[in-house]
Amino acid sequence: MKQLLPLGLAAMMMAAPSFAAGDAEAGKAKAAICAACHGANGIAMIPGYPNLAGQNEQYLVSALKAYKSGERTGAQAMIMKPQADMLSDADMANLAAYFAQMK
């Protein structure tokens, strides 16, 4: 039984989706358009718009990809889909790294 536990953990880690961290400096250069709704410092000034500062990096990438693919259809999807459509996977990772490192 003790031998199975490490094997099981290794198998779970290998099955988990891989996530490549982005470049926060490159994300900062792309973030100007985000500031219109999410604030220059990642804190939204518009009620109902989410704060991006300090958000989980992998969550931000997943959210942007879901907007781009049309999987997210909530109230903000009409605004976010065109924004996400302009981003490459590297852009998304970079933006996520930038906002995640904010306090």
C-alpha positions, 0 to 999 in steps of 0.5 A: 500500500505504501508503494502505491501512494507515490505511484498514484500521486505521480500519475495524478501529477502527470495527468494534470494539465500543464501550465506555463507561466507567462512573462509579467513584463510582456503582460504589462505592455499588453494590459493597457486595454484591460485598464479601461474596465479593470483599472490601471492597477487591476482594481476595477472602478466599475461596479460588477467588473472583477478585480484582476490584481492578485488573481490566480494566474491559471484562473485568468488564463482559463477565463480568457481561453473560455471567453475566446472559445465561446464557452463563457456566455455570461453577462460580460461575454459580449465585451470580453470575447472580442478582447480575448479574440485578439490575444494569443495563448502567449498574450494570455499567459503574459497578462495573467502573470502580470495581474497575478503578481500584483498585490 
